Amino acid sequence: MAARPGPRPGRPGRGRKAAAAAARGPGSPVAPGRGYCVPCSPPDVRTGRVDSDSTEHLFRAAADGDGAAWEALVGRLSPLVWSVIRSYRLIDADAHEVFQTCWFRLADNLGRIKEPDRVGSWLATTARHECLKVIRGSRRVIPTSDLDVLSPGADDRSPERAVLDAEEADGQEALLRSVWEAYERLSENCRRLLRVLMASPPPSYAEVAAGLGIAIGSIGPTRGRCLAHLRKLLAG
């Protein structure tokens, strides 16, 4: 009996669904059209094996239907994505939703991304856009159960102290506005690097390098040049 022909070159075979099923965890959402497991929260990769494959190789393998490569890609780039999201200080529910959305977006665009070596930058940009979307779509209200803050005597400051505090707050707001205006004038690469490095807690240089597709040794000097340019812009 003649052997059945394999999948056509350049197109994913039926092994994609099997690989995806093997990689899928219980209760994890699945990206439409690909069957890949999409994480709801950052995986704990501290006890996992260190994959020596490059990010570009993992991306290409995942795009070809390799479920194990997808898992490795998620494990490698999740710290970067999460650090970008943390820098926006969203509430936990929103942060986890943005994290999951980023991976949905990537799974849906595996065949469209033209520069696989820049997938970390793509994810960081996607995380930033999704965080801004959440912020724009929500009203920031801070609830309190302390009814004393609503009482007439809650603010015991003198009128003079209140004026000084208001002037100080205005000065801080003006300084912050100036910093962000200068930040927006930096190059895209500088903005992306500083945004990731400002996360709390900050990611390791290894995570930044893998996510943004840059050499570890260039992170410090590039950061220094970006900050020097920022100071120059602030000085006018």
C-alpha positions as CSV (number, residue, x, y, z in Angstrom):
1,M,0.0,0.0,0.0
2,A,1.4,3.4,-1.0
3,A,2.2,5.7,1.8
4,R,0.0,8.7,2.3
5,P,1.6,12.0,1.3
6,G,2.7,14.3,4.0
7,P,1.6,17.9,4.5
8,R,2.4,20.3,1.6
9,P,5.7,22.2,2.0
10,G,5.3,25.6,3.7
11,R,1.9,24.8,5.3
12,P,1.4,23.5,8.8
13,G,0.4,19.8,9.0
14,R,-2.0,18.1,11.3
15,G,0.7,17.7,13.9
16,R,0.0,21.3,14.9
17,K,-3.2,20.5,16.8
18,A,-1.6,17.5,18.5
19,A,1.4,19.6,19.6
20,A,-0.9,22.3,20.8
21,A,-3.0,19.8,22.8
22,A,0.1,18.5,24.5
23,A,1.1,22.0,25.5
24,R,-2.3,23.0,26.7
25,G,-2.8,23.3,30.4
26,P,-6.2,22.6,32.0
27,G,-8.5,25.5,32.0
28,S,-6.2,27.7,29.8
29,P,-7.8,29.8,27.0
30,V,-7.0,28.7,23.5
31,A,-6.1,31.1,20.7
32,P,-8.7,30.9,17.9
33,G,-7.5,29.3,14.7
34,R,-4.3,27.9,16.2
35,G,-5.2,25.8,19.3
36,Y,-2.2,27.2,21.3
37,C,-2.5,27.6,25.0
38,V,-2.6,31.2,26.0
39,P,-1.4,31.9,29.6
40,C,-3.7,33.8,32.0
41,S,-0.8,34.9,34.1
42,P,3.0,34.8,33.9
43,P,4.3,31.2,34.2
44,D,6.9,30.4,36.9
45,V,9.9,29.7,34.8
46,R,12.4,29.6,37.6
47,T,12.3,25.8,37.8
48,G,12.1,25.1,34.1
49,R,14.9,24.2,31.9
50,V,16.9,26.9,30.2
51,D,16.3,26.7,26.4
52,S,19.4,27.6,24.4
53,D,17.4,28.2,21.2
54,S,17.2,31.8,20.0
55,T,14.0,33.7,20.3
56,E,13.8,33.9,16.5
57,H,14.2,30.1,16.2
58,L,11.4,29.5,18.8
59,F,9.1,32.0,17.0
60,R,9.6,30.3,13.7
61,A,9.1,26.9,15.2
62,A,5.9,28.0,16.9
63,A,4.7,29.5,13.7
64,D,5.2,26.1,12.0
65,G,3.1,24.4,14.6
66,D,5.6,23.4,17.3
67,G,3.7,23.5,20.6
68,A,6.8,23.0,22.7
69,A,8.4,26.0,21.0
70,W,5.3,28.1,21.8
71,E,5.6,27.1,25.5
72,A,9.3,28.0,25.5
73,L,8.5,31.3,23.8
74,V,5.9,32.1,26.4
75,G,8.3,31.2,29.2
76,R,11.1,33.3,27.8
77,L,9.2,36.5,27.0
78,S,6.5,36.5,29.8
79,P,8.8,38.4,32.2
80,L,9.3,41.2,29.7
81,V,5.6,41.5,28.9
82,W,4.7,41.4,32.6
83,S,7.3,44.1,33.5
84,V,5.8,46.5,30.9
85,I,2.3,45.9,32.2
86,R,3.5,46.4,35.8
87,S,4.9,49.7,34.9
88,Y,1.4,51.0,34.3
89,R,0.2,50.0,37.8
90,L,-3.1,48.5,36.7
91,I,-5.2,46.6,39.1
92,D,-4.6,42.8,39.1
93,A,-7.6,41.9,37.1
94,D,-6.8,44.4,34.4
95,A,-3.1,43.4,34.4
96,H,-3.9,39.7,33.9
97,E,-6.4,40.5,31.2
98,V,-3.8,42.6,29.3
99,F,-1.2,39.9,29.7
100,Q,-3.5,37.3,28.3
101,T,-4.6,39.6,25.4
102,C,-0.9,40.1,24.4
103,W,-0.5,36.4,23.9
104,F,-3.8,36.1,22.0
105,R,-2.6,38.8,19.7
106,L,0.7,37.1,19.1
107,A,-0.9,33.7,18.5
108,D,-3.2,35.3,16.0
109,N,-0.3,37.1,14.2
110,L,2.3,34.4,14.1
111,G,2.1,34.2,10.3
112,R,2.1,38.0,9.8
113,I,5.1,39.2,11.8
114,K,7.9,39.9,9.3
115,E,10.8,40.2,11.8
116,P,10.8,37.2,14.1
117,D,13.9,38.5,15.9
118,R,11.9,41.5,17.0
119,V,9.0,39.6,18.5
120,G,10.0,40.8,22.0
121,S,9.6,44.4,20.8
122,W,6.3,43.5,19.2
123,L,5.0,42.1,22.5
124,A,6.3,45.1,24.5
125,T,4.6,47.5,22.1
126,T,1.4,45.5,22.2
127,A,1.4,45.4,26.0
128,R,1.9,49.2,26.1
129,H,-1.0,49.8,23.7
130,E,-3.3,47.4,25.6
131,C,-2.4,49.1,29.0
132,L,-3.2,52.5,27.5
133,K,-6.5,51.2,26.2
134,V,-7.5,50.0,29.6
135,I,-6.5,53.3,31.2
136,R,-8.4,55.4,28.7
137,G,-11.5,53.2,29.1
138,S,-11.6,53.3,32.8
139,R,-12.3,56.0,35.4
140,R,-9.7,56.0,38.1
141,V,-11.8,56.0,41.4
142,I,-10.0,55.1,44.6
143,P,-12.7,53.7,47.1
144,T,-12.3,54.2,50.8
145,S,-14.1,52.8,53.8
146,D,-12.7,55.5,56.1
147,L,-15.7,57.9,56.6
148,D,-13.5,60.3,58.7
149,V,-11.9,61.6,55.6
150,L,-15.3,63.0,54.6
151,S,-15.9,64.9,57.8
152,P,-15.6,68.7,57.9
153,G,-12.7,68.6,60.3
154,A,-10.6,66.1,58.3
155,D,-8.3,68.8,56.9
156,D,-6.7,70.6,59.8
157,R,-4.2,72.6,57.8
158,S,-4.1,76.3,58.1
159,P,-5.1,78.4,55.0
160,E,-1.4,79.3,54.5
161,R,-0.3,75.7,54.7
162,A,-3.0,74.7,52.2
163,V,-1.8,77.3,49.7
164,L,1.9,76.2,50.1
165,D,0.9,72.6,49.6
166,A,-1.1,73.5,46.5
167,E,1.8,75.4,45.1
168,E,4.1,72.5,45.8
169,A,1.7,70.1,44.1
170,D,1.4,72.4,41.1
171,G,5.2,72.5,40.8
172,Q,5.5,68.7,41.0
173,E,2.8,68.3,38.4
174,A,4.5,70.8,36.1
175,L,7.8,69.0,36.5
176,L,6.2,65.6,35.8
177,R,4.5,67.0,32.7
178,S,7.8,68.4,31.4
179,V,9.5,65.0,31.9
180,W,6.8,63.2,30.0
181,E,6.9,65.8,27.2
182,A,10.6,65.3,26.9
183,Y,10.2,61.5,27.1
184,E,7.8,61.6,24.2
185,R,10.5,63.4,22.1
186,L,13.0,60.5,22.5
187,S,13.4,57.9,19.8
188,E,11.1,54.9,19.8
189,N,14.0,52.6,20.9
190,C,14.8,54.9,23.9
191,R,11.2,55.1,25.0
192,R,10.8,51.3,24.8
193,L,14.0,50.6,26.7
194,L,13.3,53.2,29.4
195,R,9.7,52.1,29.8
196,V,10.8,48.5,30.4
197,L,13.6,49.4,32.8
198,M,11.3,51.7,34.8
199,A,9.1,48.7,35.7
200,S,8.9,47.8,39.4
201,P,10.6,45.4,40.1
202,P,12.7,45.8,37.0
203,P,13.4,42.8,34.7
204,S,16.9,41.4,34.5
205,Y,19.2,42.6,31.7
206,A,18.9,39.0,30.2
207,E,15.1,39.3,30.0
208,V,15.4,42.8,28.5
209,A,17.9,41.6,25.9
210,A,15.9,38.6,24.9
211,G,12.6,40.6,24.7
212,L,13.9,43.6,22.8
213,G,16.4,41.7,20.7
214,I,19.4,43.7,21.8
215,A,22.8,42.6,23.2
216,I,23.1,42.5,27.0
217,G,26.3,44.6,26.9
218,S,24.5,47.4,25.0
219,I,21.7,47.9,27.5
220,G,23.7,50.0,30.0
221,P,25.4,52.3,27.4
222,T,22.2,52.8,25.5
223,R,20.3,53.6,28.7
224,G,23.0,56.2,29.6
225,R,22.7,57.8,26.2
226,C,18.9,57.9,26.4
227,L,19.0,59.5,29.9
228,A,21.6,62.0,28.7
229,H,19.4,63.0,25.8
230,L,16.4,63.3,28.2
231,R,18.3,65.6,30.5
232,K,19.4,67.7,27.5
233,L,15.7,68.0,26.4
234,L,14.7,69.0,29.9
235,A,17.4,71.6,30.1
236,G,16.0,73.2,26.9
